[in-house]
Structure formats: structure tokens, C-alpha cells
Amino acid sequence: MNRSDLFQLTSLLLTYPDEELLAAGDELRAAAAGVDELERFVQWLLTGTRTEVQRHYVQTFDLRRRSGLYLTYYLHGDTRKRGMALLMLKQRYRAHGLHLADGELPDLLPIVLEFAATVGPGAGEAPLRQHRQGIELLRAALHDARTPYALILDVICAVLPQLTGEDLAALTALASDGPPVETVGLDAVGLGPDLSPYPACGNAEVSR
């Protein structure tokens, strides 16, 4: 599977499992063929009932702050820096002809993956590299939650650049302290996921 197809498929699999997605079982199985983690995830996705997998998605991504799909939150929390990061992402997309639907935030991981698939290496994958730490924190949180969605993040991390020692130090601090807090009225963030059981992966071969 080439990088563009991988990012396109993982983008799709990280969207809400609506009726249209679940009805495309044969196409999803064919697209995931050859990548063990994605084959296993698709099998899980298509085995449960629609109600079960939709409830699981909401509980995983919408009700748990530590495993949200909005990448700028991991680095900036709800601060003014996050607003600037969102604006820069939106401008990057616009420069390459990608326009978001009303209400869509540009840091939503499926959108970031779609951009990488559409534009390709270099400029297209730059937001993924920029938010590598947030993606790794999300991956660890999904493993903590023992959700099959962790399989998708394993595949994404496997093709991203290897984490540096500086990245690992920053990850440890973010996992311990949580994202920055500036805006009043927020819930307590608490400690991030324990990263120690999940060695960072990078530059692994994806094609099977």
C-alpha cells in the first residue's frame, strides 16, 4: 500500500462509523488487504452492530479529552496559541485548494490525513510531522483505553519520522503535565497517558 492510499484509508476509518461507512464493508476489506493492523480493525468494525461501534466511537473520541482527534489541543490546549495554529493550518489548506466545510476545524486528524493523501509527501505531510507529538500522545491514550482504534494510530506512526530524543522529552512532559491551560472555565485536564509501555515507532515498512 502506498503512502497516499494509507493516509486516505486511515482518514476514512477515523471518521464516525455512519451507515454509509459500515455499508462499504467489501471495499474496506479490499483497501485494508496486506496491512495486518488495518485488516484487524476493519474486521472488528464490521463485526459489531452499528449501535455498538457508534457508541464506542463516541466514548473513545468525543467523551475522553485525552483521546480527542483535534491535534492542536495536545500542544496548545485551549490557549491563544491554539487559535494561531488553527489559522495557519487553514491557510495551508487553502493554498493547496482544500476548503473546509462550515464548522470543520483544520486540526481534526481525519482532515490532516486527507490533506496528506491529496497533496502528497512534503507539503501534504507537513502537518502530520508538525503534530507528531500529539499523534503519539493520542496513540498512547488509545492503547490505554484498549480500543481497536489504536491499531490505526500504530499504522500512521509507523510511516512518520522517527521521534528524536528532544521529541521524547517533550512527550514525557506533555503526558505528565497535560496541555497548557489559559482559558478560564475549563475542566481539569489531569495527567496524560502513560507512554512507557508504547515505544515510539517510525520509519517502519507498511507494505506487506
C-alpha positions in Angstrom: 0.0 0.0 0.0 1.5 3.4 -1.0 1.5 6.3 1.4 -1.3 8.2 -0.2 -3.7 5.2 -0.1 -2.7 4.5 3.5 -3.4 8.1 4.6 -6.7 8.1 2.7 -7.9 4.8 4.2 -6.9 5.7 7.8 -8.6 9.1 7.3 -11.8 7.3 6.4 -11.6 4.7 9.2 -11.2 7.5 11.8 -14.4 9.2 10.8 -17.7 8.5 12.6 -18.9 5.0 11.6 -22.2 6.1 9.9 -24.4 3.8 7.8 -22.6 4.7 4.6 -19.2 3.7 6.0 -20.4 0.4 7.5 -22.2 -0.5 4.3 -18.9 -0.3 2.4 -17.6 -3.5 4.1 -16.3 -5.2 0.9 -14.5 -2.1 -0.2 -12.9 -1.5 3.2 -11.7 -5.1 3.4 -10.2 -4.8 -0.1 -8.5 -1.5 0.7 -7.0 -2.8 4.0 -5.7 -6.0 2.5 -2.0 -6.5 3.1 -1.8 -4.3 6.3 -2.4 -6.6 9.3 -3.4 -3.8 11.7 -5.9 -2.4 9.3 -7.3 -5.8 8.4 -7.9 -6.5 12.1 -9.5 -3.1 12.6 -11.9 -3.5 9.7 -12.8 -6.9 10.9 -13.7 -5.5 14.3 -15.6 -2.6 12.8 -17.8 -4.8 10.6 -18.4 -7.5 13.3 -20.3 -5.4 15.8 -23.7 -3.8 15.4 -24.0 -0.2 14.1 -25.1 0.9 17.5 -22.2 -0.8 19.3 -19.5 0.7 17.0 -21.0 4.1 17.0 -21.3 4.2 20.8 -17.7 3.0 21.0 -16.5 5.8 18.7 -18.3 8.5 20.7 -17.0 7.1 24.0 -13.4 7.0 22.6 -13.1 10.3 20.8 -15.9 12.6 22.0 -16.1 11.8 25.7 -12.4 11.4 26.5 -10.4 14.6 26.4 -7.2 12.6 26.4 -8.0 10.8 23.1 -9.6 13.6 21.1 -8.9 13.8 17.4 -8.1 17.6 17.4 -4.3 17.6 17.2 -3.6 21.2 18.2 -5.1 20.6 21.6 -2.2 18.3 22.6 0.4 21.0 22.1 -1.5 24.2 22.9 -4.6 23.2 25.0 -7.3 25.9 24.9 -4.9 28.9 24.6 -4.5 31.7 22.1 -1.6 29.7 20.6 -4.0 27.1 19.5 -6.1 29.7 17.6 -3.0 30.7 15.7 -2.1 27.1 14.9 -5.6 26.5 13.6 -5.4 29.6 11.4 -2.0 28.5 10.0 -3.4 25.1 9.1 -6.4 26.6 7.4 -4.2 28.9 5.4 -2.0 26.0 4.4 -5.0 24.0 3.2 -6.4 27.0 1.3 -3.1 27.5 -0.5 -3.4 23.9 -1.9 -7.0 24.2 -2.8 -8.6 22.4 0.1 -11.6 24.2 1.6 -13.2 23.0 4.8 -16.9 22.7 5.3 -18.6 25.1 7.7 -17.8 24.2 11.3 -14.9 21.9 10.5 -11.7 22.5 12.3 -8.5 22.0 10.3 -6.7 20.0 13.0 -9.1 17.1 13.0 -6.9 14.1 12.4 -9.0 12.6 9.5 -8.8 16.0 7.7 -5.0 16.2 8.3 -4.7 12.7 6.9 -6.8 13.5 3.9 -4.6 16.5 3.2 -1.5 14.3 3.3 -3.2 11.8 0.9 -4.2 14.5 -1.5 -1.2 16.8 -1.6 1.4 14.1 -1.0 4.9 14.0 0.6 6.4 17.3 1.5 3.8 19.9 1.9 1.0 17.4 2.3 2.6 15.6 5.2 4.0 18.6 6.9 1.0 19.0 9.3 1.4 15.3 10.4 5.1 15.9 11.1 4.3 19.2 12.9 1.9 17.4 15.2 3.9 14.2 15.6 3.9 14.6 19.4 0.2 14.9 19.6 -0.3 11.9 17.4 1.9 9.9 19.6 0.0 11.0 22.7 -3.2 10.1 21.0 -1.8 6.7 20.1 -0.8 6.0 23.7 -4.2 7.1 25.1 -5.9 4.7 22.7 -3.7 1.9 23.8 -4.5 2.8 27.4 -8.2 2.6 26.6 -7.7 -0.8 24.9 -9.6 0.3 21.8 -9.1 -1.2 18.3 -8.7 2.4 17.1 -5.1 2.1 18.5 -4.3 -0.2 15.5 -4.9 2.7 13.1 -2.6 5.0 15.0 0.1 2.3 15.1 0.0 2.2 11.3 0.1 6.0 11.0 3.0 6.3 13.4 4.9 3.6 11.6 5.3 5.8 8.5 6.0 9.1 10.2 9.6 10.2 11.0 11.3 8.6 14.0 10.9 10.6 17.2 14.1 12.4 18.3 15.4 12.5 21.9 14.0 16.0 22.1 10.6 14.8 21.0 10.6 12.1 23.6 11.5 14.5 26.3 8.7 16.8 25.2 6.2 13.9 25.1 7.1 12.9 28.6 6.5 16.4 29.8 3.2 16.7 28.0 2.0 13.3 29.3 2.8 14.4 32.8 1.5 17.9 32.8 -1.2 17.8 30.2 -1.7 20.6 27.6 -1.3 24.3 28.5 -4.3 25.9 30.2 -5.0 29.6 29.7 -8.8 30.0 29.2 -10.9 30.0 32.4 -13.8 27.7 32.9 -12.1 24.5 31.6 -12.4 21.1 33.2 -9.2 19.9 34.9 -7.1 18.0 32.3 -5.3 15.7 34.6 -2.4 13.5 33.8 -1.8 12.3 30.2 -1.4 8.7 29.2 1.5 6.6 30.4 3.9 6.4 27.5 6.3 3.9 28.8 4.6 0.7 27.5 4.4 2.1 24.0 7.8 2.6 22.4 7.6 5.2 19.6 7.6 3.8 16.2 8.8 5.4 13.0 10.0 4.6 9.5 8.6 1.0 9.7 7.7 -0.8 6.5 4.0 -0.7 5.8 3.6 -2.7 2.7 3.0 -6.4 3.5 
